[in-house]
Structures are given as structure tokens and as C-alpha cells.
Amino acid sequence: MTQALSPAQIVRSGLCIGCGACVSGTDAAMEWDDYSQLKPTGPGTHQCSKDFARLCPFSPEATNEDQIAAARFPEAPHHDARLGRYTSCHVGAVAEAPFRERGSSGGMVSWVAAELMRRGEIDGVLHVHPGKPGEPFFGYRISRNEDELLAGARSRYHPIHLAEVLDQVRATPGRYAVVGIPCFIKAVHLARAQDAVLAERITHMLGLFCGHMKSARFVQSFAWQLGADHDRVRAVEYRLKDANRPANWYTAHLTLDDGSTVQNEWFHLADGDWGAGYFQNSACNFCDDVVAETADVSFGDAWVEPYSSDGRGTNVVVVRAPLIQQIIDEGRAEGRLDLQQVDADFVADTQAAGFRQRREGLAYRLTWAKRGIRPVKRVAPQAKGIGWRRKLVYRTRAAISRGSHRMAWLAVRTARPQLYLGWARRAYAVYEGLTYDRGRFAPLFSRIERAAGRRPQGKGS
């Protein structure tokens, strides 16, 4: 029997990712909470609904990724526990200008979307654009030509929601593609299952590999560390591209209201290690989809050598839908795409840290006590067989995620950025000691490890 759930219950349980699917077509809205994350507010958010239980991507009653993919890609010849169903996998980039140059990585996302437009398969693309003056830094918009599409290229690690663009799709006939991270693509599938208009009009899904969602406080932290007034920031680049530098050397770049800019590499920032989980949305702790398994095609960065050192950017691509496979095959044959076919292991290796977090880490987190709604995942709860050090990594990462929201909130309220920055550096010293065998806490961990090694068999972790 379907459990009656409300958006407010999902929010209280820490399972709301802020996708906005639940408020689209209603009198509710998406608004910023105290931690600069988007949450549903207004009429109806406290009302329980069977429809909502099947609509929220983190609801325990929602159709899972395996079920969605089985229905959408019944003829996909391959299946992998990490990638889901697929037809082929590739590594490379777009050879046709200007897609690679304009994108954060190899330009494949924009190229496939543009090709769908050129072929008359779609009339518009729902994807994230920089905001206009007076708006949030980023938001979903609908692009209807290649210039608009390229204006929305590049990575955006910022909260956004789908509510308004889904309303626009309902209001404007046509065929649309949507670009999104795994949980957003899943949310669109769930919305299509309940809304015949969306099902007819949203015809293609382009997925992005995802590590986790950040809060808007990440930009605030950039401003603090780059010596800028956050209120004067007008544009944000999370990954300033430079063909002469390795692709994995991220550079934060802010444009201020007078046109001046400030920038620095992420590895100089107190919270610049992505894996540590600063400002992570709590729902991301309960996600088991790294590669957007329900998308017609998924795109990620090739974080293995020699590709990660190529500053021009390189994609890995997982294809599931026959039309996308045809488009990519023709693009390769025409020399418009520079892609080489690879296997599932290659793709998984490029996202190794993400799979550890969403498989072993998720299994361990599911054993922790949790208030409110307990998620139902494709990964079974399991703590046995995980070493004490890895358990500490997952515990520390979760503590950093929670603590970063609270400390940044306090820093903003007191106008004392150093409260957050000092805490962030100390927290990272602990995390670094656990994960990299260096840092000032490394000798302590070494002593613990030696002591653990002397324990009688069957004791400890």
C-alpha cells in the first residue's frame, strides 16, 4: 500500500534535493532555507499525497532507477551494476567547433542537444543558464537555438529547480529535451508518469554524472576566500577553463559589479576538496545513481590519465537510447566527434571515488540511526567488511557536510567569515589525515591503525 507522504516530511527527513517537481503546477513555490538550499514552501507542502509519494525522487515509494530504465531501454544489450543498462560507452570530445571550447569538459552535452535540434527531434532544451541581473546566479531555462544552448554550457554547482520550466513545457506545445543530474532526470521521469502532457512533450533525457549537490553558500565561501564582497558578485565560474592547465585543476572565478574579477585554484581553498563534502545536500547521502542511469545518454569527465591532464576537457559517454546511438555513430563517421569506444570498467574507473561513496559508503550510512522517513535504496545496509579507517572517512565526510552548513550560517549571521573558514581548515586536516596519510593528524591515525592491527581476530571493525 502506498505510503502517504508530504513534501514537508521529506524536507524534515533530509531527503529533499530541491528539484521542484513537487511544486510545479501547484500554488507552492521553491524558496531558500537558512542553509541556502532550495526547498518547497507554501500551500500544500504539509498535505500528504499518494501522488507526491510517487513523484519525489527520494521517496521510498517512488519507482527506482532499475525499473525506470527497464521500461525505457528494454532493448539495451548490456547491463552493469554501476552504469545500469547501456548500448555503448565512449571517451573523447567534440571535434566540431565551438562545442569543446565552450564547455567545461569535452563539449558532448551541448553537441548532442544541438544535434537533436538540427534534426528536428526537439524544439527546445531545458538546462541550466546563468541568471539575469537580480536573479539567482543560475536557473533552468529553455533554449530554442544553438546560441542559447551554448550560452548555458559549463558546469554549475549551485542549487536550481525544475518547477518553472516544467510549467512552461505544459503551457507551450513542442518536444523538449532536459539536461540534468541523476535525481533530476529521475524526477522528470516520475513527473511524466503522472502527467500526460509532460510525457508527450519531454521526449529526450540527457544526464550528467554527479558527485553531489552543493548549497549556494559555496559561492559565499568563494567570495570570503577571494577577498570579495558577496553582495557585489554578479557572475560565477566554478571551473574556469584553460587548455594549458590540467582539466582537474579547478579554478573558482568571480565577476564583480564593476567588471573586475578574482580567482584562485580550488586546491588553495579551505573547502576545495570535492570529496570532503562541504555544503553537500543531505539527500545526496542517500543517492545510489552516479551516472544518471535513467537518461537516454549520460556524460561525465574522464578523470583518468592521460585525459585528466588535458586542459581542453574530455568526456566519458554512456549511451542507452537507439536514436542517440545513431547520432553518435554518424558523428564519429563524419569526423565531427573524436570518440573511442571503451568498456564499463573504464567508465567506472573515471568515477571511482563516486562509486565508493554511493556503494560502500551508502551501504554503511544506511546502517546509521535515522529519524523520519527511511529511504529505500538498491544498495543493502551493510557495515561488515568495511575497515575502521573507511568508516571514519564516511563519518567525517558526513560531519563535514552537516557542519559546513551550520558554521557558514553562523559566519553569515555574525559577519565573521573566519568562524567558518577556521573550522573548515581544521575539519579538513582530520579528513586529509584519514584519506591521504598526511596532515597533522596522520601520526594519531597511524597509532590507531597499529593498535587495531594487534586486536584479537573477530574484534573491532
C-alpha positions in Angstrom: 0.0 0.0 0.0 1.4 3.4 -1.0 2.5 5.5 2.0 1.0 9.0 2.1 3.8 11.5 2.2 4.1 15.3 2.1 6.9 17.5 0.9 7.3 18.8 4.4 8.0 15.3 5.7 10.7 14.7 3.0 12.3 18.0 3.9 12.3 17.2 7.7 13.9 13.8 6.9 16.8 15.5 5.0 15.7 13.8 1.7 14.7 16.8 -0.3 17.1 17.6 -3.1 15.2 20.7 -4.1 14.3 19.6 -7.7 11.0 21.4 -7.6 9.0 18.7 -9.3 6.5 18.6 -6.4 5.6 22.3 -6.6 5.3 22.5 -10.4 1.7 23.1 -11.4 0.7 24.0 -7.8 0.4 27.1 -5.6 3.6 26.2 -3.7 7.0 27.6 -4.6 10.7 26.9 -4.1 12.4 29.2 -1.7 15.8 29.4 0.0 16.2 27.9 3.5 18.6 29.0 6.2 21.4 27.0 4.7 20.9 28.5 1.2 19.3 25.4 -0.2 16.0 25.3 -2.2 13.0 23.8 -0.5 9.3 23.6 -1.3 7.2 26.1 0.7 3.6 27.4 0.6 0.2 25.8 0.3 0.1 22.0 0.1 3.6 21.2 1.3 2.2 19.8 4.6 -0.6 17.8 2.9 0.0 14.1 2.5 -0.5 12.7 -1.0 -0.1 9.4 -2.7 0.8 11.2 -5.9 3.7 13.0 -4.1 4.9 9.7 -2.8 5.4 8.5 -6.4 6.8 11.9 -7.6 9.7 12.7 -5.2 12.9 11.1 -6.4 14.0 10.2 -2.9 10.6 8.9 -1.7 10.7 5.3 -0.6 7.5 4.7 -2.6 8.9 6.1 -5.9 9.8 3.8 -8.8 13.5 3.1 -8.7 16.2 3.6 -11.3 16.3 0.0 -12.4 12.6 -0.1 -13.0 12.6 3.2 -14.9 15.5 2.1 -17.1 14.0 -1.3 -17.8 10.8 0.3 -19.1 12.6 3.0 -21.2 15.5 0.9 -22.6 14.2 -2.6 -22.9 16.5 -3.5 -25.8 19.7 -2.1 -24.3 22.1 -5.1 -24.8 24.3 -4.5 -21.8 23.7 -4.2 -18.1 26.3 -3.2 -15.4 25.6 -2.8 -11.7 27.4 0.5 -11.8 26.2 2.0 -15.1 22.8 0.4 -15.4 21.6 -0.5 -18.9 23.6 0.7 -21.8 24.3 0.3 -25.5 27.8 1.6 -25.7 30.4 3.7 -23.8 32.9 6.2 -25.2 35.7 8.5 -24.2 36.7 11.6 -26.1 35.4 15.1 -27.2 33.6 17.0 -29.9 35.8 17.8 -32.9 33.3 20.3 -34.3 33.9 23.8 -33.1 32.9 25.5 -30.8 31.4 22.9 -28.5 34.6 21.7 -26.8 35.9 25.2 -26.3 32.6 26.5 -24.8 32.0 23.6 -22.5 33.6 22.6 -19.1 34.7 19.3 -20.5 34.6 17.7 -24.0 31.5 19.6 -25.2 29.4 16.4 -25.7 26.3 17.6 -23.8 25.8 20.7 -25.9 26.7 18.9 -29.1 24.1 16.1 -28.6 21.4 18.7 -27.6 22.2 20.8 -30.6 22.2 17.8 -32.9 18.7 16.9 -31.7 17.6 20.4 -32.6 19.2 20.3 -36.0 17.5 17.1 -36.8 14.1 18.4 -35.8 13.7 15.9 -33.0 13.2 18.7 -30.4 12.1 22.3 -30.2 13.9 23.2 -27.0 16.2 22.1 -24.3 15.6 22.5 -20.6 19.0 23.2 -19.0 20.8 25.5 -16.5 21.8 29.0 -17.5 23.5 31.9 -15.7 20.8 34.1 -14.1 19.9 37.5 -15.2 20.5 40.6 -13.1 18.5 40.4 -9.9 18.0 36.6 -10.2 19.9 33.8 -8.5 23.3 33.0 -10.1 21.8 30.1 -12.0 18.5 28.6 -13.0 16.8 26.4 -15.5 15.7 28.0 -18.8 14.6 26.7 -22.2 17.0 27.1 -25.1 15.5 27.1 -28.6 18.6 27.6 -30.8 22.3 26.8 -30.7 23.4 30.2 -29.5 21.1 30.0 -26.4 22.3 26.4 -25.9 26.0 27.4 -25.9 25.2 30.3 -23.5 24.2 27.7 -20.9 27.2 25.4 -21.4 29.7 24.7 -18.5 29.3 23.2 -15.0 27.0 24.8 -12.4 27.5 23.5 -8.8 24.6 25.6 -7.5 21.0 24.8 -6.3 18.5 25.1 -9.1 15.0 23.7 -9.6 12.7 22.5 -12.4 9.3 23.9 -11.3 9.1 26.9 -13.6 10.4 25.2 -16.8 8.1 22.3 -16.3 5.2 24.8 -16.1 6.5 26.3 -19.3 6.5 23.0 -21.0 2.9 22.4 -20.0 2.0 25.8 -21.4 3.9 25.6 -24.7 3.4 22.7 -27.1 6.5 21.2 -28.6 9.1 18.5 -28.0 11.8 19.0 -25.4 15.0 17.5 -24.1 16.0 18.0 -20.5 19.6 18.1 -19.2 20.1 17.2 -15.5 21.9 15.4 -12.7 20.7 11.8 -11.9 18.0 12.7 -9.3 16.6 15.5 -11.6 16.3 13.1 -14.5 14.6 10.6 -12.3 12.2 13.4 -11.1 11.3 14.2 -14.7 10.5 10.5 -15.4 8.3 10.4 -12.3 6.5 13.6 -13.3 6.0 12.2 -16.8 4.4 9.1 -15.4 1.7 11.3 -13.7 1.3 14.0 -16.3 0.3 13.1 -19.9 1.3 16.5 -21.2 4.8 16.2 -19.8 5.0 12.6 -21.1 4.2 13.7 -24.6 6.4 16.8 -24.7 9.5 15.8 -22.8 11.0 13.3 -25.2 14.7 13.1 -24.5 16.8 12.9 -21.3 20.4 14.0 -21.2 22.1 13.0 -17.9 25.1 14.4 -16.1 27.4 12.3 -13.8 27.1 13.7 -10.3 29.2 13.7 -7.1 26.7 15.7 -5.0 24.7 18.9 -4.9 26.2 22.0 -3.3 24.3 24.7 -1.5 24.6 28.4 -2.6 26.9 29.0 0.4 29.7 27.6 -1.7 29.7 30.9 -3.7 29.7 32.8 -0.4 32.8 30.8 0.7 34.5 31.6 -2.6 33.9 35.3 -2.0 35.2 35.2 1.5 38.4 33.4 0.4 39.0 35.6 -2.7 38.6 38.8 -0.7 35.4 39.8 -2.4 32.1 41.2 -1.1 29.5 38.5 -1.8 26.8 41.2 -2.5 28.9 42.5 -5.3 29.3 39.1 -7.1 27.5 39.2 -10.4 28.8 36.0 -12.2 30.4 32.7 -11.1 32.6 30.2 -12.9 33.2 27.1 -10.9 35.7 25.7 -13.5 37.5 28.4 -15.4 38.8 26.6 -18.4 42.4 26.8 -19.5 43.7 24.5 -22.2 47.3 24.9 -20.8 46.4 23.5 -17.4 45.2 20.1 -16.4 41.4 19.7 -16.6 41.2 18.6 -12.9 42.8 21.8 -11.7 39.6 23.6 -11.0 39.7 27.4 -10.7 37.0 29.4 -9.0 36.3 32.7 -10.8 34.0 35.6 -9.7 33.0 38.7 -11.6 32.1 41.7 -9.5 29.6 44.5 -10.2 32.4 46.8 -11.5 33.6 44.3 -14.0 36.6 43.3 -12.1 37.4 39.6 -11.4 39.0 37.5 -8.7 40.0 33.9 -8.9 42.0 31.1 -7.3 42.5 27.3 -7.7 40.3 25.1 -5.7 43.3 23.4 -4.1 44.2 26.6 -2.3 40.7 26.9 -0.8 39.7 25.6 2.7 36.8 23.7 1.2 38.2 23.0 -2.2 38.4 19.2 -1.9 35.2 18.0 -3.5 35.3 14.6 -1.8 35.2 16.1 1.7 31.6 17.1 1.1 31.5 20.7 2.1 28.0 22.2 1.6 26.6 18.9 0.4 22.8 18.5 0.3 21.9 15.8 2.9 19.8 13.9 0.3 23.0 13.1 -1.6 23.9 10.8 1.3 21.1 8.6 0.1 21.7 8.5 -3.6 22.8 5.3 -5.4 22.9 6.7 -9.0 26.3 8.1 -10.1 25.9 8.1 -13.9 22.2 9.1 -14.5 21.1 5.5 -15.2 17.6 6.6 -16.4 18.9 9.1 -19.1 19.0 8.3 -22.8 22.7 9.3 -22.7 24.9 10.3 -19.8 28.0 12.4 -19.7 30.9 12.8 -17.3 34.5 13.9 -17.1 37.3 11.4 -17.9 39.1 11.6 -14.6 41.9 9.2 -15.5 45.2 9.8 -17.3 46.0 10.9 -19.9 42.7 12.7 -20.1 42.6 14.4 -16.8 45.7 16.3 -17.7 44.3 17.6 -20.9 43.1 21.1 -20.2 40.8 21.1 -23.3 38.5 18.7 -21.4 37.4 15.1 -22.2 34.1 13.4 -21.8 33.0 9.8 -21.0 29.7 9.0 -22.5 27.2 6.2 -21.8 24.6 5.6 -24.5 21.3 3.9 -23.9 18.7 5.1 -26.5 18.8 3.9 -30.1 18.4 7.5 -31.6 21.4 8.8 -29.5 23.4 5.8 -30.6 22.7 6.6 -34.2 23.6 10.3 -33.8 26.9 9.4 -32.1 27.8 6.7 -34.7 27.1 9.2 -37.6 29.1 12.0 -35.8 32.1 9.7 -35.4 31.9 8.5 -39.1 31.7 12.2 -40.3 34.7 13.2 -38.1 32.6 15.6 -36.1 33.2 13.6 -32.9 36.6 12.3 -31.7 35.4 9.3 -29.6 36.9 5.9 -28.9 34.7 3.1 -27.6 35.5 1.8 -24.1 34.1 -0.7 -21.7 32.1 -0.3 -18.5 35.2 -0.8 -16.3 36.9 2.2 -18.0 33.9 4.5 -17.3 33.6 3.2 -13.7 37.3 3.9 -13.1 36.8 7.5 -14.1 34.3 7.9 -11.3 35.9 5.5 -8.8 35.5 7.9 -5.8 31.8 8.5 -6.6 31.1 4.8 -6.7 32.9 4.1 -3.4 30.7 6.9 -1.8 27.4 5.6 -3.4 28.0 1.9 -2.9 30.2 1.0 0.1 29.6 4.4 1.7 25.9 4.3 1.2 25.7 0.7 2.5 27.4 1.9 5.7 25.3 5.1 6.0 22.1 3.0 5.7 23.1 1.3 9.0 23.1 4.6 10.9 20.2 5.6 13.1 17.9 8.0 11.2 14.9 10.0 12.2 11.9 10.3 10.0 11.5 8.6 6.6 14.0 5.9 5.9 15.0 5.7 2.2 14.7 2.5 0.2 17.7 2.0 -2.0 19.1 -0.6 -4.4 22.1 -0.9 -2.0 21.6 -3.0 1.0 22.6 -1.8 4.5 25.9 -3.2 5.4 28.7 -2.4 7.8 30.5 -5.7 8.0 33.7 -5.9 5.9 34.3 -2.1 5.9 37.6 -1.2 7.6 37.6 1.1 10.6 39.5 3.7 8.6 36.9 3.8 5.8 34.2 4.1 8.3 35.9 7.1 9.8 36.2 8.6 6.3 32.4 8.3 5.8 31.6 9.6 9.3 34.0 12.5 8.9 32.6 13.4 5.5 29.0 13.4 6.9 30.1 15.5 9.8 31.8 18.0 7.4 28.6 18.2 5.3 26.5 18.9 8.3 29.0 21.2 10.0 29.7 23.3 6.9 26.0 24.4 6.6 25.8 25.3 10.3 29.2 27.1 10.5 28.6 29.1 7.4 25.2 30.1 8.6 26.8 31.3 11.9 29.5 33.1 10.0 26.9 35.0 7.9 24.8 35.8 10.9 27.7 37.2 12.9 29.6 38.7 9.9 32.6 36.7 10.9 33.8 34.6 7.9 36.7 33.3 9.9 34.4 31.3 12.1 33.6 29.1 9.1 37.0 29.2 7.4 38.9 28.3 10.5 36.5 25.4 11.2 36.7 24.3 7.6 40.5 24.1 7.7 40.6 22.2 10.9 38.0 19.7 9.7 39.9 19.2 6.5 43.1 18.4 8.5 41.2 15.5 10.0 39.8 14.4 6.7 43.1 14.7 5.0 44.8 12.6 7.6 42.3 9.8 7.1 42.3 9.8 3.3 45.8 10.8 2.3 48.1 9.7 5.1 49.3 13.2 5.7 48.4 16.2 7.7 48.9 16.9 11.3 46.6 14.1 12.5 48.4 11.4 10.5 50.6 10.2 13.4 47.5 9.7 15.6 45.8 7.7 12.9 48.9 5.6 12.4 48.9 4.7 16.1 45.3 3.8 16.0 45.9 1.7 12.9 48.8 -0.2 14.6 46.7 -0.8 17.7 43.8 -2.0 15.6 46.2 -4.4 13.9 47.0 -6.0 17.3 43.4 -6.7 18.2 42.3 -10.3 18.5 40.7 -11.6 15.4 36.9 -11.1 15.3 37.0 -7.9 17.4 36.8 -4.3 16.4 35.6 -3.2 13.0 
